[in-house]
Amino acid sequence: MLNAGGWPSAAARRDVDLFCYVSDADAWFAEVGDRGRLIEGLHDTFYGMREFTISDPNGFWLTFASEEKPG
């Protein structure tokens, strides 16, 4: 649980995002990519990470990222 108390919100995005560094973003995407609303699909970033973002049922954004694989 990321937030105790608080209040309900209909906003598209909540105030806290969680960035999870994982060993293999592709494997995590295959495992959890369909368990939340997809915000940003699996992609390579300009800063050398491979990542994707989903929204959980409470509207929190969860980003899963790993270092890009060379090649």
C-alpha positions in Angstrom: 0.0 0.0 0.0 1.5 3.3 -1.0 -1.0 5.7 0.7 -2.9 5.3 4.0 -5.8 7.6 4.6 -6.0 10.1 1.8 -9.2 10.6 -0.2 -10.8 9.1 -3.3 -9.9 10.7 -6.6 -11.3 10.6 -10.1 -8.1 12.2 -11.5 -6.3 10.4 -14.3 -3.1 10.4 -12.3 -2.4 10.3 -8.6 0.4 12.3 -6.8 2.8 9.3 -6.4 4.5 7.3 -9.1 6.6 4.2 -8.4 9.7 3.6 -10.5 10.8 -0.1 -10.2 14.3 -1.1 -11.4 14.1 -4.7 -12.6 16.6 -7.1 -14.3 14.5 -7.6 -17.5 11.8 -5.2 -18.5 10.7 -7.4 -21.4 10.0 -10.3 -19.0 8.2 -8.0 -16.6 6.1 -6.6 -19.4 5.1 -10.2 -20.4 4.2 -10.9 -16.8 2.4 -7.7 -15.6 1.8 -5.6 -18.7 -1.9 -6.5 -18.9 -2.6 -6.2 -15.2 -3.1 -2.5 -15.2 -4.1 0.2 -17.7 -1.2 0.6 -20.1 0.1 4.2 -19.9 3.3 3.8 -22.0 4.3 0.6 -23.8 7.6 -1.1 -23.7 10.3 1.2 -25.2 13.9 2.2 -25.1 14.6 5.6 -23.7 17.3 8.2 -24.6 18.8 7.7 -21.2 19.6 4.0 -21.7 16.7 2.3 -20.1 14.1 -0.1 -21.4 10.8 0.6 -19.7 7.0 0.6 -19.6 4.4 2.2 -17.4 1.0 1.0 -16.2 -1.6 2.5 -13.9 -2.9 0.5 -10.9 -6.6 0.4 -9.9 -6.0 3.4 -7.7 -4.5 5.5 -10.4 -0.9 5.3 -9.3 1.6 5.0 -12.2 4.1 2.1 -12.0 7.1 2.2 -14.2 9.2 -0.9 -14.6 12.7 -0.4 -16.1 15.9 -2.2 -16.8 19.1 -1.2 -18.6 18.9 -1.5 -22.3 20.5 -4.6 -23.7 23.4 -3.9 -26.0 22.9 -4.7 -29.7 
